[in-house]
């Protein structure tokens, strides 16, 4: 088997036994990227060039990530590397510093790949079709989307074009593409992983997290990137356990809640059947499953798109063509200087932002405007608290909650791009975890009749990622789904 087909934990073992070298891993990965990238388009700015890595700054041994390549989403700052959020308005931007997660990876000896992974512009989307570099294609079916906004990272891992990858999750942007691509994706508890160096979409919702081939790799990557960071005011100073110790193939006695509100009209019958089979498997393994209620679930999408767009409109106000990134070269009318400056702002933002970014900026500006702030934004914040209280109530009785990750499997490219509401509903099962700030993981649990992956979502109480890993690992080890690979990997 080629080295790029292996998991990070398998490669770490081979490295420790001196059976392989880090350069051999990189060579194998480069070969796979060259073979498939023209079809998948998981990376941006590659242009047929050989992949390269940042120099590492550590000599750690053992269970560190020394020598392991890590692919990074295009909204995570990397010193000296282009980081453009797949948006024209940030074209040419090279951060002068590393995000904290990048710094931690370097210290662990990981090799950060230079081409960043594709994403929806500024993480606005559920399909990775809103990138200025064009869409990424699903390795399981090249006519289907990969999900979003971390679609490039998920597709790269699924196609063995990446060993490990980082994404960001604001309303499901790690878990939904992980589901569509048949890989593992984790949104940590808000505050568990530093957001310093993540170019913000919605600051109260964003979290950086891992996308990996299996649960063990996910735990390894979480061990490295987690922890308190004084550079991030939302970072929580709480002990980080060794998540690999939670990888116990035993769920006997664990109480799992199955929310009624997630198994209603709108859920694809095939997805429902696969999820129910996964629940039965966990019952067979000794877990105790019971019906629970999250009564404010129906309001989650509306609340999310009020809060998220409001924060996005504020965060994106800094992109005006003055400090960095794109500036319009269009001729500005010969008016007084102040008017010309305003025209430059307008022209730059009109040319630099894509249609989805403009839509969200306008929505966010509207809900924050005078006369609508209390009617929309303030009310949304109150309902957000009710959604969080729903989870708190369930977690008093249950150890975790299980739901589908997405109501459907991967839809066709172009199918929803002109129907924003239908696109937004793709995240209906993932949004609540961000609103409540709780951790959630998506793991592969089967396929629909078209051979497209289905994701199982597990949610736990704040800072109880160990519970997620325990349940996910026990299920994974008793099923074959994580070992399944898209046919494209093996085609010559």
N, C-alpha and C positions, 0 to 999 in steps of 0.2 A: 504494500500500500504506500502511496506517495505521502510525503510528510505533510502536505497541505490538507490531506484528508483527516489527519489526526486531531484530537482535542488538545487543548493547552496542557492539561494534566498528563496526557500521554507523552507529549513532547518534553515536558519538564523531567519526567522520569528518564527518558532517553538521553537528555542532556546531562543529568546527574550521573548516569552510567558511562558518559563520554562516548556513546554510540553514534552521536551526531553532533554537529556544530550549529551555532546560531545562523551562520551564513548559509548553511545547507537548507535550513528552514526557509530563509528569505528567498533563496534561489527557487525552491519548489513553489513557493507562493507566487513569485513573479511569473513563473511558467504558467500557472493556473490562471492568473489574471490576464495574461496575454492571450490565452486560449479562449476565455469566455467573455472578457469585458466588452467586446464589440456587440455582444448580444444582451448582456445584463445591464451594463452601464451603472454599476454600483458606485463607482468613483468619479470624481470630477477633476478636470485639469490634468488628466493622465496623458492624453494625446499620444499614446503608443510608446511613451518613454518608460524606461525601467523604473520600478518603484525604488525608493530609497528611504532611509530612516534617520531619525535624529540620533546623535550619539547618546549613549547611556552614561550615567554618572555614578553607577554603583557597582560593587563587587559582591553583592549579597549572594548567598548560596541557599540550598535547601528548597523550601516551598515558595520562594520569591518567583517573580516572573522574568528572571534574567534570561535574555535572549529571545523572549516570546514577542512576536510582532502584534501590535494593537492598532486597529483601524479606528479613526476618530471622525465623528460627525462634523460637518462644516460650520457649526456654530460654537465650537469649543476652541478657545484661543490657544495657539501654539506659537511660541516665540520664533519669529522669522519665517513662518509658513503662512501662505495665503489662507485667510479664514474669512469667507465672504457671505456666509449664510445662504449660499446659492441665490444671491440677489445682485442685480446690476448696480444697485445703489451703494454696495460695499465693495465694488470691484477694485482690486489692487490693494486691499487692506491686509497688511502684515502686522499682527500684534507684536508689541515690544516686550511681551511677557508671556509666561505660561499660565494657563488655568491651573488651579490647585490639583485637580485630578491628573493633569499631565505631569506636573512636578512629582506627584506621588508615584506615578508609573515609571518615570525616569529613575527615581530613587530605588525602585524595586528591580531595576535593570531591564525593564521592558523596552522594546524598540518601537517607537512611534512612526507609523507609515506617513510619508509625505503627502501622497494624494489623499485628500479628505473624502468622506463618503457623501453621496448625494442626499438631498433632503428637500422638503417643501420650503419655499422661500420663507426665511425667518421662522420656520417650524409651523407655518400656517397651512395645514392640510392633513388629509387622511389617506393620501395615495401616492405621494412623491411625484405628482404630476405638475406641481406649481414651482418647479425649479427653473432658474434661468438657463440651466444646462440641459433641460429636457428631462423626460421621465426615466425612472429605473424600471426594469422589466422583471417579472417574477420568474425565478428559476424553475418553478414547477409548471408554469404555463406562460410563455413569453407574451401572450396576448392579455395577460392579467396584470393588475397593479400589485405593488409590493406592500401597500399600506403606507401610513405616514405618521409623523413626518420623518422618522428615522429609517425610512425605507432603504436607503443605500447601505446602511450598516447591517440591517436584517438580511438583505439580499446577498451581500458579500459573505456573511457567515453561512447562509444556506447553500451557496454555490461553492463553498470551500475557497472563496477568494479572500477570506479573512480567518484568522485563528480566533481572535477575540475582537470585540468592537464596543465602542461607547456610543450611546445615543442620549437623547434628552426626552423627557416625558412631561407634557403639560396637561394633556387630557387623554392620554393613551398612546402617545407617540413612540413609545418603546414596545408596549405590549401588543398593540394592534398589528404592527408590521411583523412582530415575532410570530403572532398567530397566523398571519397570511403566508409567512415563509417557512413555517414548521420548525422554528428554533425557540430558544429560551430567552425571555426578556423580562427584566425586573425594574420596577419603579420603586426606589427605596422610600422610606419614611421621609417626609419633608424635614430637612435639617440634618439627616444622616450623612449625606455627601455634600461637600462644598459646592456652591454655585459660583464661586469666584472664577471669573474667566469664561463663564457661559454667557453668550450674548443673549440678553433677556428677551423673552416673548411676554410672559405674564409672571411677574416676580413672586407672587404668592402661590404659584402652582408648579413652576418649573422644577424638575429634578434631573440630574445626570444619573444614568444607570447603565448596567451591562447588557449586551446581547451576545449570547454564546451558543455553542453547539449542544451543551448539556448542563445539567444543574450543578455538577461539581465545578466546572469552569466558571459558572456564574458566582459561586461562593468564593472561589479563588480571586476573581476580579473584585468582588465586593470587599474582601479582606484588604485589598490594596488601596482602593479609592475612598473608603469610608473614614470618618473621623472629624473631630472638631477643627475648625479653621477660623482663627481670629480675623482673617480678611473678609469673612462672610458673616454679616450680622444676623443672618437667619440660621447659621450653623449651631447645632446643639452640642454642648459639652457633655457627652455621655459615653460611657465605655463602649468600645467596639469589640464584640466577642470574636472568636475564631469561628467563622461561619461554617468552615468545613467540618467542625465537630458536630454540627446539627445534621449532617448527612447520615441519618440512621434509617435503614429500610424497615421502619416499624411505626405504624400509626395506631396501634391498639389503644383504645381508650380516648383518643382524640375526638372532640366534639366538633362536627362540621355543620355550619348553617347553610341551608339552601334557600335563598330568598325567592319568595313567590313572584315578586315583581320582575324578575329577570327571565321568567319562563312564560311569557305572554305573547300575544299577537305581535308579529314582526320578527320573531325568532325563526330562522330557517328550520323547517322540520328535520332536515338532515343533520344540522348542527345540534339541534336539541337531542336527537337520538344518540349522537356521539358523546355528548356531555353526560347524558343519563347513564351510558355504558361506563364512563369514567367514574361516575359517582358509585355505581354498583361495584366496580373494581375496588374502590377505597373501602366500601363496606366489607367486601370479602377479606380485605387486609386487616380488618378489625376496627375501622373508624366508625363512630356513631354519627349518623346523619339525621338531621331534623329540619323541618320547614320553619323558616323564620320570615319576618317581615321588615322591609326597609321602606316605610310608607311614603317618604318624600322623594323616592327615586324618579317619579314622573316629572319632577321639576328640575332634575339635574342638568339636562341639556340647555334649557333656557337660562338657568343660573350661571352655568359655565360660560356661555357665549356672551353674557353681559359682563361678567367679571373679567374674563380673559381678554375681550376686545378693549375694554376700558384700560386695562393695564398695558396692553399692546400699543394703544394709541399714545399713551404717555411715554413708553420706552422708545418708541420709534420716532419721537419728535426730534431726537438728537441727529438724525440722518437728514442733513439739509444741504450738503454739498460744500460746507465750509471747512470742517475739521479733517475729514477723511473720506475715502471712498469716491464715488462718482460725482462729478459736477457737470451740469448741462453745458454744452458748447454752443447752444442756440443763441442767436443774437438777442440781446436784451434791448428793449425799446429805449430811446433816448429821453428818459424822464429824469426827475430829480433823483439823487443818489439813493435815498431811502426806498423809493418805489422800485428802483432797479434791483436792490437787494431782495425785496419781497418777491419780485418776478423771478429772480434766480432761484430762490427757495422753491417756488411753485413749479418752475420748469424742471428743476432737478428731481423733485419728488414725483412729478408726473411721468418723467422718463425712466426714473430709477426703480420705482416700485412696480411689481406685477399686479394683476387684477385682484387676486385674493388678498394681498397685503393692503391694497387700497380699500377693499370692501371692509376689512376688519378695522382699519384706522377710522373710517367714516362711522362705522357702528359704534366704536369705542368713544369717539368724540361726541356722538349724539347722546349716549347714555350718561356721559359726564357733564353734559351741557346744562346751563341754568334752566331750571324748570323741569328737568327730567332726571336729575341726579337722585332725588329722593324717590321718585316713582319707579326707577329702574335699578340703579346701582345700589343704593342703600337697602332697598327691599331684597335684592339678590343676596347681599351679604347676610341678611337675617335668615333667609331660607338656607343659605350655606351652613349656618350654625345648626339648623334643624336636621340637615342631611348628616352632619357630623354626629349629632346626638343619636340618630338612628343607628349608626355603627357602634357607638359607645354602648347603647342598650343591648345590642345583639352580642357584643363581645363580653358582656357580663355573664352570658350563658354558654357561649361557644368559643372555641379556640381559634377558629378561622372560618372563612366563608368561601364557598365555591360558586362560580358563575361561568357562563361562556365568556370568552374574551371579546368576541365580536358576534353580532347577530347573523352574519353571513360569512362565507369564505371569500377569498379574493374575487372582486368583481372585475369586469373587463375594462381595459384602458379606454378612457373617453366616455364611459357609461354615465358617470356622475359629475363630470367636470363642469357642466352647465346647469347643474341642479344643486346649489349650495346646501339647501336644507337636507336633501337626501344624503349628501356627503357628510354633513355634520352628524347625522344620526348613526354613522358608522362607529362613532365613539360612545354610543349610549351606555355601554356596559363598563367602560373604563374611566369615564369622567369623574364619577363619584369618589373614587380613591384619591384623586388630586384635590377635590374640594374638601375632603375630610383629612387630607395629609397623611393617610395611612399607606403602608407598603402593599404592593401587589405584584404578582408574578404570573406570566403566561408560559405554559409549557405545552408541547404538542401532545394531542390525545387521540388522533385518528384522522380520517380523511372522508370527504364527501364522495358522491358518485362520480365526480369529475376528476378525482385524484388530487384534490386541493386540500391542504392541511387545515385542521380545526384546532383552535387553541383553548385550553382550560385555564381559567383565571382563578387564582387563590389569593385571598385578601386576609390580612391579620391586623391586630391592634398595633398602634404606633410603637416603633422600635422593636417589633417582634419578628424581624426578618428570619430569625432562627426557626420559627414555626413554619414559615413559608418554605424554607429549604427542606425541613424534615418531611413535610407532606409531599412536596414536589418530588423529592428524591425517592421516597418510598413508592410513589406512583410510577415514576420513570423507570425504576429498576425492575418493576413487575410487568412492564409493557415494552413493545419493540419500537414505539413511534420515534424516539430520538435517534434511532439508528437508520431510519429511512432517509434516503438521499434522492434529490431530483435526478431524473434520467440524463439531463444535460451534462451532469458531472462526468458521466462515464462514456458519453458519445465521443467518437473520434472526429 
